[in-house]
Every structure is written in C-alpha cells, then in structure tokens.
Amino acid sequence: MLVCVVGVSNSGKSTIVNTLIRKWNIFFMPTATTRPMRPNEFESQPYFFVSRRKFEKAKKKNEFFETCEVHKGYFYGSLKKVYYDMIAENKVLIKDIDYVGIEELKRQGLDIVTIFVRPSNMNVLAERARKRGEPEDKIKLRLSRAQKELEYQKKSDYCVINDVIDKAIKDFEEILKFEYNKRNLEFKLNNKKDYFIVYNNSAGKGNSQKYARILAQNIKKWGDVELVESKSENFILNYFKDIDLKTELEIIVVGGDGTLGSTINATIHNNLKANVAVFPCGTANDFSRGLGIKKRLSRFVSLIKNSKAVPTDVAKVNDTYAIHAIGAGSFGHGSMQFSSVGKKNLGIFAYWIKCFFKAFKMKSQTMVIDIDGEILQEKLLFFYCSNGNVAGGFHNFAPHADIYDGYFDFVAIKKCNIFLFSWIFIKLLFGKHEKSRYVVMKKGKCFKIANFGEVNKNFIYSDIDGNPGPMLPLNIEVLKRKINIYTEKVK
C-alpha cells in the first residue's frame, strides 16, 4: 500500500508525514528531484538529489512511475525501483506528492490511498511560506497554484483539515488504522530509534553541515534520522518542545561547546530522555576533547553503534544549565568577541591571541565565593567552574575535574601584574599552574558567586558553555549524573 498525501503548498503535509513515520510502522518513499538540498535534508532523506541531466536520462530509461515540474524548473519523479524494493520487504509507504502525480500512479495500477490536507485559509498559507523565508514572488506562485490544488480534494479518498497539528495527526492515524485493517495489516508503533543530528554551521570552520549529512547517511540504517540546524539556543529549545516523542532519543551534536550547551538545555528543559553525543566541529571543542572524542567519522559512528552513553554531571546555573563550564572575567567572553572569520582561520589560536591582547587591559574584581559553605573573598582576573579538565584549549586547566564525580571544579586566577600573568599562562599551557599562589582551585557541589564593591563590566554577565549566561550573582548546583553522554573515556 502507498499512502499519498496531497494538498496545497505549506498545508503541513511534511510535518504530518514525518510525525507518522517517526511513530508508526510506515515508511517514506524517497523521490528523485532536481531542486537544491535544504539545510535539514540529506541524500535519500527525503529525496534523491540529482542533476537535471541525470533526471532526464533516468526519465528516458522509463525509471519513473511519474514526473512533474513544480515551482518553475524543479522536477520530481517517483522511482519504480525504490517502490518495488520496499514493497518486497512488506513495507507500507507514505509519500507527499503532487496531485498530478497521483493520477499517473493510479493509471499504473498501484495500491494507493489518497489523503488531502488543507489549511483553514489562504492567509495561513502565505504566513507559513514567509516563516520559511520564501520571497514574495514565490509566495504568490504558491497561492496561485493552491487554488488549482484545492480542486483535487473532491478526487481524494479522505480530507484532513490542518487547523491544529495534533488533531490532524490523530485524524491521519484513524484513517491509517482503517486502511491497514482492510488489508489485514497490523498498524503498530515502530521499534526504530529516533536520531536527531543538531548542527551549527557557524561553529568552527563552518563545515558542520557537511559532517552532519555524512553522519546521517551512516546512521539512517539504524532508525529515523532528522537534521536540525541550530539557529539559536531558543530555536533548539522550541524545536524539541514541539516534537511528539515516544521513546529514548539519540541526539548527535555536530558543533562546538556552545551548540552542545544549547542542546543540553533543550533536553533538560523539555524533560527528554536522551543519549547525547558530540562530534567536534567547533573552535575549541573543549568538552569533546575531554571525552577523548576526535574528529574521525568512522570511529565516531562506531562509538554510537557499539557503546552506551554514560550518566554525566550537569550544573544548574540560576534558571539554565551547563555541562562544560561557567565563567566570567577578563577572559570569560573572549570566544564571543572574536570574529567568526578569525576562528575559522586560526582555530584555538584565536582564543589565545585574544587573551594575549586583553591581558594588557585586564582588570580584577573583588568576588565573594561560597563553595559548599566555605567562604572566599578574592580579587580575581577571571574564574571558571569546570566539569571537565579541558577549558580554553588548555588540556589540564582543571586537572582533577571528573564529569562523573558529582562535583564541578572552581579555577580562578588572582590579581597579578602582566609579567606574573604571562608566567601563569605558560604554566597553563603545560598544566603546571596548580601550585601557583595566584591560582585558586576548589571542588564543590554548590557555589554562590557574587561581585563585591564596584563592579567591573567583565563580571556583570557570565559565560556558560561558550554562550552568554545569566547576570551575576550565580547560584550553581551540581546535578550528579543528570544526562547520558557518549564518551571514549569510560570509568
């Protein structure tokens, strides 16, 4: 059976189809297309992306059930081989298709059920297109085409009104149950894993999308894979809030510490049960380096396939969460103030160069720090509460840190002159700074960190996992083994 979902443009067909595939034993039938690949797509999910020349060649060889041209110059075609291969495996297929294509499929005698999807009105269509970033001329083209597409509603087996997405999905499920029963098929929840690959193409050298797509190709045989471009921390938070999830998730972060931090916050705030892996595509990649994960695709895929995620500590910082580090001070915001071009070209050296120049203008701040009831008052140049031993590219920044021990490690540099700081910086490079009298190191489960006296501007806001954090004072509570992380270093 092939379920053909037809309807006007931007009526929510793709959202409905993706939700059904993720939840039930129904499979997407990939289509060949000449249009460009979108950020959240990869080869064969949901399309085979081919050149116009290859498409025309396949058409001449009669490899398609049907072809059509959609929206000025982009061609789509239903591949016969894909259909017969999947039907031979007793799979029920679902496809978002143009109404003209359905007529051709019916003429070729395929077992088809057609479901028409429509929104409440044309204004909704236009607004959805604008949110997807389409130009006004394409929106007008879509609206014009939508008037013609509405005519096909009468020829469809069913019609679903998509005013509220949850209700529309339930209506679809009732239709599918009925059609499965007619064919003596069992309509059941699938047992496939859900993989979400979150990538940030502005991280590091800007190649995370390429790696995300390669990973998706390797992982798709294990379950349902969805690519998610991290546009902002709030985008990731809201993305996972709106997903109907049935089981434990596998979330793969392709980016740096900031992308990982945003994903961890989304996971915890939405109460998701998830295993998280990070493929290092950022500038510093401090947390993944501490996990022993290197930028090797085959080894990373093997890690996901053959190992189990390990419960790892997280810190609650006021109303947000940190998995790697919380800091503030003269060097706490270096990563956010360096140009993206500089980070792409110089990598971790970008941070160190920034620190070197800022050292000549560094100012201290009197801080009051409560670590598990022990009160410290010090003039500091900067501080970090670190979960792992790597920070700022320094391998032994917090030499005793352990992501499983239920503690974060407080590391701070006291006020000193430029010459002393230069010497401490050199010691940091070799992990020999621990015994310096200008370095503070303490383990703790609960931290209260506040400014005292006149406030230096570098100590007004914190830095959490490379992202802007809350304003000081900070209340930090370590949550022992809160989230599952894949790591090469297992105790």
N, C-alpha and C positions, 0 to 999 in steps of 0.2 A: 504494500500500500504506500502511495505517495500522497502526503498531505500538502496541498498547495495553498499557501497563504497569499492572498491577493488583496489589494486595497489601494487607496490613494496614497500619494507620497507623504512621508512623515506622519503616518497614522499610528505608528508604534508597532509595526509588524516585526521589526528586528528585535525589539525588546521582548515581545511575547515569545517569539521563536527561540531566542537564547535562553529564556527562563524555562521553557518547556524541555529543551534539550538537556539543560543542567539538572532538571529534577526527575524526568521520566525516561523510560526506555524507548526513546525516539531519537533519530539521528539526522543531522543536517546533510543534505545532498549538495556538495560543492558545485559551483558553476564556474565556467570559464568567462573571463571578462577582459576587456582591453582598457578599462579605466585604471587610474593610478591607485596604488595601495594607500589606504588611510592609516593614521597613526596606530590604531588599535587592531590592525589586521596583520596576518602573516600568510604565507603560501598555503593554500588549501583550506584556510580557515578565515573567512567563509568562501573564498574564491580561489581559483587558479588564475593568477595574473599573467597574461600573455600579451605579446605584441600584436599589433593589427595584422602584420604579415603572417604570424603563426596561426592566428584566429582564422584568417581567410583560407589558409592551407588546410586546416582541420575541417572547415566547412565544405571544401571541395571533396574531401575524402569521406563525407557523409558521417562524420563522427558525432554530430549533434542531433538530438531529437528536434530541437527548435533553436532559432536565434532571433535576436531582436536588437534594434538600436534604441537606446534610451538617453534622453537629455543631450542631444547634439553630439553625435560622434562616438559615444561609448557603446560597445557591443557586448552582449551577453549570450551565452549558449549553454544548454543542458547536455552534458556529455553522456553518451549512451553507455560507455564502458563503466563509468563511475556508478551509474544506476544499476546495471546488471550485476556488477561485483557486489554491491551492498545488498541487493535483493537476494542474491545467492547465499548470503550469510543470515537470511531471515530477519533482516532489519526493516523496521518501519521508518520511512524517510519523511522529512519535512523540508519545505522549500519556500522561500519568499520569492515570488515570481511575478512577472508582468502578465496582465490578463490576456494579451495576445498569445503569449507562450502557452498558456493553459489550453487554448483551443487546439493548438498543434499537438500537444501531448495527448489530448483526448482522441484526436483523429488517429493516433498511432496505437490506440487500444490499451493504454496504461491504466492500472487500477488507481484512480485518482479521487480524492475528496477535496473539494474547494471550500475555503472559508474566507469570506470577505471581511476586511477590517476597515472601519471608518471612524473618524473623529466626530466630535459634536458639530463643528462648523469650520469654515474655511479660515477664519481668523486664527484658530488654533494651529492649523497647518502652517500658516505664514510665520507664526511666532516660533514654532519648533524649528523651522528652517533657519531663522535668524540666530537662534541659540547654537545651531551647528556651524555658524559662521559663513553661511552661503550668501553670495552677493544678491542684490535686489533683482538683477536681470534673470538669474536662475530661479529665484523665488516666483517670479511672475510666470516663468515657463512651467514650474511645478503646479501652480494653481490652475493654469490653463489646462494642463494635462489631467489634473484631478477631476475636472468637470466631466471629461470623457470617461475616466476610470469609474466614476460613480455609476455609469450605465451598466457596468458588469455585475453589479450587486444582484440584479434580477436573475442572472445566469448561474450564480454560485449556489452551492448546496446549503451553506449557512452564512449568517451575517452576525458579526460581533461588533457592538458599539464600544469603542475605547474612550470612555469618559474618565473612568478610574481604572488604572492599570491592573490592580489586584482583582477587581471584578471581571475584567476582560480575560485574565488568565484563567480564572475559575470557570468562566463560560467555555473557554477552549478545552479545558480538562474534561468537562462534561460531554462535549462533542466527541472528543477522542475516546473516552470510555465506551460510548455508544458504538462508535465505528470499530473499535477493537473487538468488542463483544460480537458484532455482526460477522466478523471473520474468525471467530474462535481464537482470538489472540489475547494474551494476558497484558493488561495495562498496569505496569508496576514501576515503582521507584527504581532508578538505576543505581548501580553499585560502583560507579566510576568516581574517582577523586576529582575535586574541583581545584584547578591550578589558576591562580591569578598572578600574572607577571607584571609588577609595578616598575616602570622605568622613568627616569628623569633625563631627558635628552640634553638638558643644560648642565648636567653634572660633569665634572672632569673634562675629558676631551670631546664630549658631545657625541659619543658613539654608542650610548646605551641602547638606543632603539635597535641598532643592528644586532647587538648581542641578545637583546630580548627576543627578537624574531628567530634567531638561531636556536636559542633555548626552547622556544615554543615548538619548533619543528622536532626537536629531540624528545620533548615531554608529551606531545599530543597523543602518543600511543598508549599512555598510562591513564588518560582521563580527559576531561573537558578543560581547555586552556583559554584564558581570556587575557588579552593585553590591556593594560591600564596606564595611560600616560599621566604622570604626576605633574599636574599644572600648579598645584599649591597644596599646603597642608590641609586646608579646608575642603579642597576638591576630593582628596583621598578619603577624608573623614565622611563626607556626604555620599561618596560612591559606595562605600561598604555599608552604609546605613540603609541604602535602598535595595540591597540585594536579598532575595529570598534564598536563604541558605539552609541546607538540610543536614549537612554532616561537617566533620572537621575539614578545615581548609588547608591548602598548601599555598602559601604566599611567598613568591620569589621576588626580592627587591634587586633590581639592576640599577645601581647608582652608588652614591656615597653615604656618609653618615647621616646627612640631612634627610635624604629620601627614606632611609631606614627609620629614622626617628619619627617622621610623619606617618609612616605605615604602622609603626608600633602604637602610636597614639590612636590611630583609626581603629586598630584591632582591639585595644583595651576599652576605649570609649564605647564601642559598639558591642562589647561583650562577646566577641567572636572566639570560637575555639579554633586555634590556628597553629600550624607549624610554619616558622618563618626562616627563610634562607636569604643570604645576601651575596650577590655576585659583584665584586668590587669594580665599579666604573666611575667612582668619584675622584677627587683630587688626592685626599689623604688616605681614605679608606681605613681609618684607624681601627674601627671595631672589627671589620672583617680580617684585618691583619692579625689582630689579637686572637681571632678564632683559628688562625692558620690557613685561611682560605685564600688561594691565589687565583689570578686571572687566567685560569686554564679551563676551557669549556668542557672537555671530556672528563676531567677529574671532578668538576663541579656537578655534572649530570650524574656521575657515578655516586657522588655523595648523597644526592637527593634520592636516588633509586635504592641504594644499599644500606643506608644508615637511618637512625631515628633521631629526631630532634630532641634536644636536651633542655630540661627546665632551667631557665636563666633568670637572674635577678633583674629587676627594673626599679627605678626610683619614681615615686610620686613627688612632683615639684609644684607646690601650690595646687592648681587645678589641671596640670598637664603631667606628662610622663617623659622620662628619659631612660634610654637603655645604655647609652655610652658615657656621656659626661655633661656636667653642669658647671658653668664657669662665668667669670666676669673679671674685668680689669683692663689694664693697658693693652693686653694682647688677646682678650677674650673675643673681640669682634673682628679680628684680622681676616678670617675667612670670608666674611660677608662684605668687607670693604675692598677686597682685591678684585680687579676686573676679571670677567669670565674669560676674556682672550688671554690674559696673563696666566690664569690657572690652566687653560688648555695647553699653552706652550711650555710652561715651566713646571707644572705639576706641584709636588710638595714643596719645591724650592720657592714657589710663590709665597707660601706662608712664611717661610724662614726669612725671605727678603723683606717682607712686610714687617716682621718682628724686628729685624735689624734696624730699619729706618725709624720705627716707632720707639725703639729703645732710647734714642736721643731726646725724645719728648715725653718719656714715661713719667707718670705721677702716681704717688701712692695714695692709699685711702685707709683710714682707720676703720677696722672691722671688728665687730663682736661676733664670735662664732661659738655656738653651743653644740658640742658633739657628744651626744649621749649623756648630757648633764655636765660635762667638763667645759668650762667657760674659758675662751681665749680672747684676748684683745691685742691685736697686732696691726701695724701699718704694713699693708700688702701692696705689691705691684699687680698681682693677679692671683686668682685661685681657681682650682678645678676640683670637683668631686667626680671621681672616675670609677667606672665599673670594671674596665679592662686596664691592662698595663700599658697600652699604646695610646698616646694622645699627641696631637700636633705633629705627627710624624716621628715622634721620639719613642723608640721601642720599649724603653724601661722608664717611662715617665712616672708611672705608679708601680714600682717593681713588685709589690706584694698584693696587687689587686687580683681578684678572682671572681669571675662572673657567676659562680655558684655558691659563694660562701655567706650570702645574706648581708654583705657589707658593701659600701662604696668607700673609696679611699680619698681623703681630703689631702690635696697637694697645693702648696702655696709658696710663692717667693716673697720674702720680706723686702722692705725698702732698703735699697743699696744704691751705690753710685754706678755709673756706666761701666767702669772698669771691673768692678766686682760682678756685675750682671753678665758681662761678656765671659768671665771665667765660669760662672754658673751655667751659662748657655753651652759652653764647650763640654762641661761635665754632663749636661743633659744629653748631648749627642752620644756619649759613651755610657750613659746610665750610671754615672758616678756622683750624682748630685745629692744622694740621700743623706750623707753625713754632714753636709754644709750647714753651718749655723744660720744661714739665711733661708733655709728651706724648712717648711713645716709639713710633716706627714702624719696623718692620723686616720685610723679606720673608724667607721661609725655606722650605726643603723638609722639614727635620727640626727638631722642637722637643722639648726636655726641660724641663718646667716643674715646679718644686718649691718648697714653703714652706721658709723658713729661720727658726729660732728658734721662739718661742711662736706658736701658730697661731690666727689669727682665725677664728671659726666660719664666716664667709662664704667662706673659702678652703679649706674642707675638701672640698667636693664641687664638681664642675664643672657647667656648663650647656652642653648640646650641642643645637643647633638648636631651642632652646626647651624641650627635655626634660631631666629630671635626668640628669646624666652621671656618669662614674666618679669615685672619690675621687682627689685629688692624691696623689702626683706623676703627671704626664701625660707619656706618650711619644706624640708626634704625628708621623706620616709622611704626606706628601702623595703621593697616588696620581694621577699625571698622566692626565687624560682617561679616567677609570675607568668613567664611566656616561654614557649618552646622554640629553640633556635638550633639550626643545623650547624655543627662545628667539626673541624678536623681534630680538635683537641678535646677529647672526652676523658673525664676522670673515672 
